[in-house]
Amino acid sequence: MVELLVVVAVIGILAAVILPALRKTLTSGQQTACTGNLRSLIAGWQLYCADHNGNSFRYDWANVDYMRYPYWAGQMAQYLGDDNTKKVFLCPTANKPNPQGGVGSSTQAWSEPHAGELFASSYGLNAYWYSNLAEMFPGDPDLVDVIGNVNRATFPTPVIADSAWVDNQWMAPVPSDFVKGTRWAIARHRNKGINMAFSDGSVRFATMGEYYRDYRMHANDVVPHLDRYEKVPPQYR
């Protein structure tokens, strides 16, 4: 009996030591895979821009020409050149679609009915990169901030990132629900932040605090955003 209790105790100790390490390894692997996805996506975006005189994707929600995928994903798909294209749109930490369609979360992909099935993605576009917003919303004073073309990118700007929705047109409010997500404001990795792909081709992780404080989202943005950073809960900084 004593021997059995000793064995049970040893197993309990080993589990306490090993399980956190396994969880950390899994989390690290998921983030690495997500980073790989974003490298593919930003490369596809760069190819698209090169083919369109530097212009980024168009704001076009219902174009029936995008038969394989909707939104910006449909415009990008032909530049990915991979039979596993669908997988590139899914972060392994959030690869299950919202079954109802709509906004995702830190563990769930956003989804939308398209071409007879539910299209899902874990990533969203920084909507300041849409090239035709001035055409879609003429007279909107906020459109002076739009980048749209790579020649307007005077500093590396996030293009595609972990997201709870298709795009992020304006910086999400703070405080935000960092688990359910308010567009890009979603703590999907390390329980603290997001992976982002930038206009210079780089891919970086940022805590929510760093995202709100340090990163410029549009042509006239100025950092640091200390007023936003101060509203981020300490665990996400």
Contacts in CASP RR format, 6 or more apart in sequence:
PFRMAT RR
TARGET T0000
AUTHOR 0000-0000-0000
METHOD contacts of the structure
MODEL  1
MVELLVVVAVIGILAAVILPALRKTLTSGQQTACTGNLRSLIAGWQLYCA
DHNGNSFRYDWANVDYMRYPYWAGQMAQYLGDDNTKKVFLCPTANKPNPQ
GGVGSSTQAWSEPHAGELFASSYGLNAYWYSNLAEMFPGDPDLVDVIGNV
NRATFPTPVIADSAWVDNQWMAPVPSDFVKGTRWAIARHRNKGINMAFSD
GSVRFATMGEYYRDYRMHANDVVPHLDRYEKVPPQYR
27 93 0 8 1.000
27 189 0 8 1.000
27 190 0 8 1.000
29 92 0 8 1.000
30 91 0 8 1.000
30 92 0 8 1.000
30 93 0 8 1.000
30 189 0 8 1.000
31 93 0 8 1.000
31 189 0 8 1.000
31 190 0 8 1.000
31 195 0 8 1.000
31 205 0 8 1.000
33 91 0 8 1.000
33 92 0 8 1.000
34 91 0 8 1.000
34 92 0 8 1.000
34 93 0 8 1.000
34 122 0 8 1.000
34 162 0 8 1.000
34 188 0 8 1.000
34 189 0 8 1.000
34 195 0 8 1.000
35 195 0 8 1.000
35 203 0 8 1.000
35 205 0 8 1.000
36 203 0 8 1.000
37 87 0 8 1.000
37 88 0 8 1.000
37 89 0 8 1.000
37 90 0 8 1.000
37 91 0 8 1.000
37 123 0 8 1.000
38 123 0 8 1.000
38 160 0 8 1.000
38 161 0 8 1.000
38 195 0 8 1.000
38 196 0 8 1.000
38 197 0 8 1.000
38 203 0 8 1.000
39 197 0 8 1.000
39 201 0 8 1.000
39 203 0 8 1.000
40 80 0 8 1.000
40 82 0 8 1.000
40 88 0 8 1.000
41 76 0 8 1.000
41 80 0 8 1.000
41 88 0 8 1.000
41 89 0 8 1.000
41 123 0 8 1.000
41 160 0 8 1.000
41 197 0 8 1.000
42 159 0 8 1.000
42 160 0 8 1.000
42 197 0 8 1.000
42 198 0 8 1.000
42 201 0 8 1.000
42 203 0 8 1.000
43 79 0 8 1.000
43 201 0 8 1.000
44 76 0 8 1.000
44 79 0 8 1.000
44 80 0 8 1.000
45 56 0 8 1.000
45 57 0 8 1.000
45 76 0 8 1.000
45 79 0 8 1.000
45 159 0 8 1.000
45 160 0 8 1.000
45 197 0 8 1.000
46 201 0 8 1.000
47 79 0 8 1.000
48 56 0 8 1.000
48 57 0 8 1.000
48 75 0 8 1.000
48 76 0 8 1.000
48 79 0 8 1.000
49 55 0 8 1.000
49 56 0 8 1.000
49 149 0 8 1.000
49 150 0 8 1.000
52 131 0 8 1.000
53 149 0 8 1.000
54 149 0 8 1.000
54 150 0 8 1.000
54 151 0 8 1.000
55 131 0 8 1.000
55 148 0 8 1.000
55 149 0 8 1.000
56 129 0 8 1.000
56 130 0 8 1.000
56 131 0 8 1.000
56 147 0 8 1.000
56 148 0 8 1.000
56 149 0 8 1.000
56 150 0 8 1.000
56 159 0 8 1.000
57 72 0 8 1.000
57 75 0 8 1.000
57 76 0 8 1.000
57 125 0 8 1.000
57 129 0 8 1.000
57 130 0 8 1.000
57 131 0 8 1.000
58 75 0 8 1.000
58 130 0 8 1.000
58 131 0 8 1.000
58 132 0 8 1.000
59 127 0 8 1.000
59 130 0 8 1.000
59 131 0 8 1.000
59 132 0 8 1.000
59 133 0 8 1.000
59 136 0 8 1.000
60 66 0 8 1.000
60 71 0 8 1.000
60 75 0 8 1.000
60 132 0 8 1.000
61 70 0 8 1.000
61 71 0 8 1.000
66 73 0 8 1.000
66 74 0 8 1.000
66 75 0 8 1.000
66 77 0 8 1.000
67 115 0 8 1.000
68 74 0 8 1.000
68 77 0 8 1.000
68 85 0 8 1.000
68 115 0 8 1.000
69 76 0 8 1.000
69 77 0 8 1.000
69 85 0 8 1.000
69 89 0 8 1.000
69 114 0 8 1.000
69 119 0 8 1.000
70 112 0 8 1.000
70 114 0 8 1.000
70 115 0 8 1.000
70 119 0 8 1.000
71 112 0 8 1.000
71 125 0 8 1.000
71 166 0 8 1.000
71 167 0 8 1.000
72 124 0 8 1.000
72 125 0 8 1.000
72 166 0 8 1.000
72 167 0 8 1.000
73 89 0 8 1.000
73 119 0 8 1.000
73 121 0 8 1.000
77 85 0 8 1.000
80 88 0 8 1.000
82 88 0 8 1.000
89 120 0 8 1.000
89 121 0 8 1.000
89 122 0 8 1.000
89 123 0 8 1.000
90 109 0 8 1.000
90 120 0 8 1.000
90 121 0 8 1.000
90 122 0 8 1.000
91 109 0 8 1.000
91 122 0 8 1.000
91 123 0 8 1.000
91 162 0 8 1.000
91 188 0 8 1.000
91 195 0 8 1.000
93 106 0 8 1.000
93 107 0 8 1.000
93 122 0 8 1.000
93 188 0 8 1.000
93 189 0 8 1.000
94 104 0 8 1.000
94 105 0 8 1.000
94 106 0 8 1.000
94 107 0 8 1.000
94 108 0 8 1.000
94 109 0 8 1.000
94 122 0 8 1.000
94 162 0 8 1.000
94 188 0 8 1.000
95 109 0 8 1.000
95 120 0 8 1.000
95 122 0 8 1.000
96 107 0 8 1.000
96 108 0 8 1.000
96 109 0 8 1.000
96 120 0 8 1.000
97 108 0 8 1.000
97 109 0 8 1.000
97 110 0 8 1.000
97 111 0 8 1.000
97 118 0 8 1.000
97 120 0 8 1.000
98 104 0 8 1.000
98 105 0 8 1.000
98 108 0 8 1.000
98 109 0 8 1.000
98 110 0 8 1.000
98 111 0 8 1.000
98 120 0 8 1.000
99 111 0 8 1.000
99 118 0 8 1.000
101 110 0 8 1.000
101 111 0 8 1.000
101 112 0 8 1.000
101 113 0 8 1.000
101 118 0 8 1.000
102 110 0 8 1.000
102 111 0 8 1.000
102 112 0 8 1.000
102 165 0 8 1.000
103 110 0 8 1.000
103 164 0 8 1.000
103 165 0 8 1.000
103 180 0 8 1.000
103 181 0 8 1.000
104 110 0 8 1.000
104 111 0 8 1.000
104 164 0 8 1.000
104 165 0 8 1.000
104 180 0 8 1.000
104 181 0 8 1.000
105 164 0 8 1.000
105 179 0 8 1.000
105 180 0 8 1.000
105 181 0 8 1.000
105 186 0 8 1.000
106 164 0 8 1.000
106 178 0 8 1.000
106 179 0 8 1.000
106 180 0 8 1.000
106 181 0 8 1.000
106 186 0 8 1.000
106 187 0 8 1.000
106 188 0 8 1.000
107 188 0 8 1.000
109 120 0 8 1.000
109 121 0 8 1.000
109 122 0 8 1.000
110 120 0 8 1.000
110 121 0 8 1.000
110 122 0 8 1.000
110 163 0 8 1.000
110 164 0 8 1.000
110 165 0 8 1.000
110 166 0 8 1.000
111 118 0 8 1.000
111 119 0 8 1.000
111 120 0 8 1.000
111 121 0 8 1.000
112 118 0 8 1.000
112 119 0 8 1.000
112 120 0 8 1.000
112 166 0 8 1.000
113 119 0 8 1.000
121 166 0 8 1.000
122 162 0 8 1.000
122 163 0 8 1.000
122 188 0 8 1.000
123 160 0 8 1.000
123 161 0 8 1.000
123 162 0 8 1.000
123 163 0 8 1.000
124 160 0 8 1.000
124 161 0 8 1.000
124 162 0 8 1.000
124 163 0 8 1.000
124 165 0 8 1.000
124 166 0 8 1.000
124 167 0 8 1.000
124 168 0 8 1.000
124 184 0 8 1.000
125 159 0 8 1.000
125 160 0 8 1.000
125 166 0 8 1.000
125 167 0 8 1.000
125 168 0 8 1.000
126 157 0 8 1.000
126 158 0 8 1.000
126 159 0 8 1.000
126 160 0 8 1.000
126 161 0 8 1.000
126 167 0 8 1.000
126 168 0 8 1.000
126 184 0 8 1.000
126 217 0 8 1.000
127 133 0 8 1.000
127 167 0 8 1.000
127 168 0 8 1.000
127 169 0 8 1.000
127 170 0 8 1.000
128 145 0 8 1.000
128 146 0 8 1.000
128 147 0 8 1.000
128 148 0 8 1.000
128 157 0 8 1.000
128 169 0 8 1.000
128 217 0 8 1.000
128 218 0 8 1.000
128 219 0 8 1.000
129 147 0 8 1.000
129 148 0 8 1.000
129 157 0 8 1.000
129 159 0 8 1.000
129 199 0 8 1.000
130 136 0 8 1.000
130 146 0 8 1.000
130 148 0 8 1.000
130 167 0 8 1.000
131 148 0 8 1.000
131 149 0 8 1.000
133 140 0 8 1.000
133 143 0 8 1.000
133 146 0 8 1.000
133 148 0 8 1.000
134 140 0 8 1.000
134 143 0 8 1.000
134 146 0 8 1.000
137 143 0 8 1.000
142 170 0 8 1.000
144 219 0 8 1.000
144 220 0 8 1.000
145 218 0 8 1.000
145 219 0 8 1.000
145 220 0 8 1.000
145 221 0 8 1.000
146 218 0 8 1.000
146 219 0 8 1.000
147 153 0 8 1.000
147 157 0 8 1.000
147 199 0 8 1.000
147 218 0 8 1.000
147 219 0 8 1.000
150 199 0 8 1.000
152 219 0 8 1.000
153 199 0 8 1.000
154 219 0 8 1.000
155 216 0 8 1.000
156 198 0 8 1.000
156 199 0 8 1.000
156 200 0 8 1.000
156 201 0 8 1.000
156 202 0 8 1.000
157 198 0 8 1.000
157 199 0 8 1.000
157 215 0 8 1.000
157 216 0 8 1.000
157 217 0 8 1.000
157 218 0 8 1.000
158 184 0 8 1.000
158 196 0 8 1.000
158 197 0 8 1.000
158 198 0 8 1.000
158 199 0 8 1.000
158 215 0 8 1.000
158 217 0 8 1.000
159 197 0 8 1.000
159 198 0 8 1.000
159 199 0 8 1.000
160 196 0 8 1.000
160 197 0 8 1.000
161 168 0 8 1.000
161 184 0 8 1.000
161 194 0 8 1.000
161 195 0 8 1.000
161 196 0 8 1.000
161 197 0 8 1.000
162 184 0 8 1.000
162 186 0 8 1.000
162 188 0 8 1.000
162 189 0 8 1.000
162 193 0 8 1.000
162 194 0 8 1.000
162 195 0 8 1.000
162 196 0 8 1.000
163 183 0 8 1.000
163 184 0 8 1.000
163 186 0 8 1.000
163 194 0 8 1.000
164 180 0 8 1.000
164 181 0 8 1.000
164 182 0 8 1.000
164 183 0 8 1.000
164 184 0 8 1.000
164 185 0 8 1.000
164 186 0 8 1.000
165 183 0 8 1.000
167 183 0 8 1.000
168 183 0 8 1.000
168 184 0 8 1.000
168 217 0 8 1.000
169 183 0 8 1.000
171 212 0 8 1.000
171 217 0 8 1.000
171 228 0 8 1.000
172 181 0 8 1.000
172 182 0 8 1.000
172 183 0 8 1.000
172 184 0 8 1.000
172 185 0 8 1.000
173 182 0 8 1.000
174 185 0 8 1.000
174 212 0 8 1.000
174 228 0 8 1.000
174 231 0 8 1.000
174 232 0 8 1.000
175 231 0 8 1.000
175 232 0 8 1.000
175 233 0 8 1.000
176 182 0 8 1.000
176 185 0 8 1.000
176 208 0 8 1.000
177 185 0 8 1.000
178 185 0 8 1.000
178 186 0 8 1.000
178 187 0 8 1.000
178 193 0 8 1.000
178 208 0 8 1.000
178 233 0 8 1.000
178 236 0 8 1.000
179 186 0 8 1.000
179 187 0 8 1.000
180 186 0 8 1.000
184 194 0 8 1.000
184 211 0 8 1.000
185 208 0 8 1.000
185 211 0 8 1.000
185 212 0 8 1.000
186 193 0 8 1.000
186 194 0 8 1.000
187 193 0 8 1.000
187 194 0 8 1.000
187 208 0 8 1.000
187 236 0 8 1.000
188 194 0 8 1.000
188 195 0 8 1.000
189 195 0 8 1.000
189 205 0 8 1.000
190 205 0 8 1.000
191 235 0 8 1.000
192 207 0 8 1.000
192 208 0 8 1.000
192 235 0 8 1.000
192 236 0 8 1.000
193 205 0 8 1.000
193 206 0 8 1.000
193 207 0 8 1.000
193 208 0 8 1.000
193 211 0 8 1.000
193 236 0 8 1.000
194 205 0 8 1.000
194 206 0 8 1.000
194 208 0 8 1.000
194 211 0 8 1.000
195 203 0 8 1.000
195 204 0 8 1.000
195 205 0 8 1.000
196 203 0 8 1.000
196 204 0 8 1.000
196 205 0 8 1.000
196 206 0 8 1.000
196 211 0 8 1.000
196 215 0 8 1.000
197 203 0 8 1.000
198 204 0 8 1.000
206 214 0 8 1.000
206 215 0 8 1.000
207 236 0 8 1.000
207 237 0 8 1.000
208 232 0 8 1.000
208 236 0 8 1.000
208 237 0 8 1.000
209 229 0 8 1.000
209 232 0 8 1.000
209 236 0 8 1.000
209 237 0 8 1.000
210 237 0 8 1.000
212 225 0 8 1.000
212 228 0 8 1.000
212 229 0 8 1.000
212 231 0 8 1.000
212 232 0 8 1.000
213 223 0 8 1.000
213 224 0 8 1.000
213 225 0 8 1.000
213 226 0 8 1.000
213 228 0 8 1.000
213 229 0 8 1.000
213 232 0 8 1.000
214 223 0 8 1.000
214 224 0 8 1.000
214 225 0 8 1.000
215 223 0 8 1.000
216 222 0 8 1.000
216 223 0 8 1.000
229 237 0 8 1.000
END
